[in-house]
Amino acid sequence: QVQLVESGGGLVQAGGSLRLSCAASGRTFSTYDMGWYRQAPGKEREFVAAISKSGRSTLYAGSVKGRFTISRDNAKNTVFLQMNSLKPEDTAIYYCNVGILATLTWLKGDYWGQGTQVTVSS
């Protein structure tokens, strides 16, 4: 079983930046593909970004490509989401997820963190 703890959310003005972190428990973090999702009020949870076990492959939703960067540090069991040029529509609770990164596809798994709130003011 994997436990995930997100952090780094907050309130930021449009155009600003935030860096989210997701710390995972266990000794096998380097064997997991990791992803980020977000859920805005009244909307379904949506895919944001994913990264392969090694960190060599990444995948992004079109709405964040070029503004967000996913990375990981396997020595620290942590995956990051650097968010730049933030927009009010990026406001959501952000969750990390353990899943499978296939070619141009993310298959979400069952492990989720509690989420971290990101609010972007206009």
SULQUIDA-V638332 format. One record per residue. PHI is phi in whole degrees, 0 to 359 (* if undefined). D_LAST is the distance of its C-alpha to the last C-alpha in whole Angstrom. Layout:
PHI,D_LAST / PHI,D_LAST
This chain:
*,40 / 244,37 / 249,34 / 239,30 / 230,28 / 271,24 / 204,23 / 104,20 / 289,17 / 167,14 / 256,11 / 217,9 / 281,6 / 305,5 / 93,9 / 276,11 / 227,14 / 216,15 / 236,19 / 268,20 / 233,24 / 224,26 / 264,30 / 248,33 / 275,36 / 97,39 / 264,41 / 249,41 / 305,37 / 291,38 / 263,40 / 255,36 / 282,34 / 234,30 / 223,27 / 240,24 / 234,22 / 215,19 / 222,19 / 271,16 / 304,17 / 76,20 / 238,20 / 283,23 / 293,22 / 233,22 / 292,23 / 243,21 / 198,24 / 213,27 / 218,30 / 284,34 / 306,36 / 278,37 / 90,33 / 281,35 / 243,33 / 224,29 / 214,28 / 228,24 / 290,22 / 301,21 / 289,18 / 242,18 / 300,21 / 91,20 / 245,17 / 252,19 / 226,22 / 261,24 / 210,27 / 210,30 / 232,32 / 293,36 / 292,37 / 252,35 / 53,34 / 225,30 / 243,28 / 240,25 / 225,21 / 275,20 / 242,16 / 245,15 / 50,12 / 294,10 / 238,8 / 305,6 / 287,10 / 277,11 / 299,11 / 182,14 / 269,18 / 255,19 / 236,23 / 259,26 / 211,29 / 263,32 / 207,33 / 229,35 / 263,34 / 261,36 / 299,36 / 61,33 / 217,32 / 246,31 / 253,33 / 289,31 / 255,34 / 266,34 / 266,33 / 228,29 / 273,28 / 275,26 / 94,23 / 224,20 / 278,16 / 242,13 / 235,10 / 246,7 / 267,4 / 269,0
